[in-house]
Amino acid sequence: TSAEFHSTNFLVSKDEPREVIAFPPPTGKPYKAVVYVMFNGGCDSYNMLMPHTCPDETFNSFMDIRAQVAIPKRSHLPIDASDQVCSKFGLHPNLPAIQSLYNDKDL
């Protein structure tokens, strides 16, 4: 399978409360944090920009992995690409404003 179309994990919902955890006391020192937020049903980047007119192996790889959630090619908003593996990519059908900005070279 191709890693480029995989999400990070499978979501498994459980009908159980989370464990209570104890936080360490604050040290007062500055720190940096990486915050990862997962929205269930949120913006799926692999359904925002999809392979459209590509070599068969690229599109077939995408469909093999994303088949259950892939948007049908007939619904894509096509945009032209140059110097890419695909000559066209498909945008999500609810993103006509992005297609317009891209086609006007304003994006």
Buried (B, 14 or more C-beta within 10 A) or exposed (E): EEEEBEEEEEEEEEEEEEEEEEEEEEEEEEEEEEEEEEEEEEEEEBBBBBBBBBEEEBBEBBBEBBEEEBBEBEEBBBBEBEEEEBEBBBBBBEBEEBBEEBEEEEE
